[in-house]
């Protein structure tokens, strides 16, 4: 019984940490999509921001299915950290710097990598826990892979624009949640 309690306690901590990341990532995604509406990757960022919000809702659904309570202090802290992160020095005081775009795309990509790892962890648990939908997790894993690829393409473009280099056209990949390939 102690092992089961420990597993559930650890799972609750793990999922709440991922939820906090999802809150911070969602705030960043919305802000970046809004700030970069006119940029070549603006349309992709708008869609990614919507998907990040959907993914957060999927995580909340899984936490509910697993009887894991939300630890609001973690989500509030993540929200506050994202707001404070906006104060970073980027070489400009009044207008948005191209460096901001690069750094924020890198942060988003890292966040999606973490989200993907979380989905894969839950996918392993789904093999022995019928409360988790393995098909849904497979869809979320595939979508995270596509998001990572899209964010990397946008990051490379932003870096080329900021630091010099060949600028590739932005490829808009329209996929469904079940896509396994970018």
HELIX and SHEET records of a PDB file:
HELIX    1   1 UNK A    2  UNK A   35  1                                  34    
HELIX    2   2 UNK A   42  UNK A   65  1                                  24    
HELIX    3   3 UNK A   72  UNK A   85  1                                  14    
HELIX    4   4 UNK A   98  UNK A  126  1                                  29    
HELIX    5   5 UNK A  134  UNK A  163  1                                  30    
END                                                                             
